[in-house]
Amino acid sequence: MRSKIHNATVTEANLAYVGSITIDKELIERAGLWVGERVLVVSNTSGARLETYVIEGARHSGAICMNGAAAHLIGQGEQIIIMGFELVEAPVEPKVILVDADNRFARDLTETAMTPV
């Protein structure tokens, strides 16, 4: 795992869209995700898991939108985790951020992300 947005709330589920997950540009940058990157999305609400790709949403919008077929599995109001991965020859330090109920950056969890409990 290279990047993670923890406890985001889905603001929209749009079946009519071609596909993907739209994420607020600020959160993309803070988490170190890439536009077009394949991500794993896990619902803390339903337990659903899916892979899709990142589309940039408006900065400071708080947008976390499930688009296309993904909207059948994860709906508006669900709490999710978004994870980006990278294949590398050596371990990577993941960038992990926590957001509040409005999908605003709350704090950086990077240092505690891989600490055993």
HELIX and SHEET records of a PDB file:
HELIX    1   1 LYS A   25  ALA A   31  1                                   7    
HELIX    2   2 ALA A   70  LEU A   73  1                                   4    
HELIX    3   3 THR A  110  ALA A  113  1                                   4    
SHEET    1   A 9 GLU A  12  ASN A  14  0                                        
SHEET    2   A 9 ILE A  64  ASN A  67  1                                        
SHEET    3   A 9 SER A  20  ASP A  24 -1                                        
SHEET    4   A 9 ARG A  49  GLY A  57  1                                        
SHEET    5   A 9 ARG A  38  SER A  43 -1                                        
SHEET    6   A 9 GLN A  79  GLY A  84 -1                                        
SHEET    7   A 9 SER A   3  THR A   9 -1                                        
SHEET    8   A 9 LYS A  95  VAL A  99  1                                        
SHEET    9   A 9 PHE A 105  ASP A 108 -1                                        
END                                                                             
